[in-house]
Structure formats: C-alpha cells, structure tokens
Amino acid sequence: MERITKRKPLILMSIGLFVIASSQILSHLMELPDLVNGSLFGIGIGLLLTSLIFGNFKTAQS
C-alpha cells in the first residue's frame, strides 16, 4: 500500500477550502439550487475531513 506523505493531505485540505470558498462566491454572485450548493459544501467538508484523518498532523513535543 502506498504511503501517504505530508504533502498529500495538505493538497486535499487546500482543494477542500477552495471548493467551499468557490461555492460561497458562486452562491453570492448567482442563484444556485440548494442541491448544488449543498453538494459543493459537502464535498469540501469531506475533503477537509479526509485530509485530517489520513494526515499525520502531530503537535510539537517538548
């Protein structure tokens, strides 16, 4: 199985943030159906959660 490096979760996190931000901007500029708005928001949240689960984010230890 391929090992997940620290770079991959950061890419997933940035894509998730971009999807959420773009859905908010699009819904502000034009009328989006609730299904599209909710789907984009859900995809963004899913990407953020996936990056947090599979990422190896550890705090600094003293």
Buried (B, 14 or more C-beta within 10 A) or exposed (E): EEEEEEEBBEEBBEBBBEBBEEBBEBBEEEEBEEEEBEEBBEBBEEBBEBBEEEBEEEEEEE
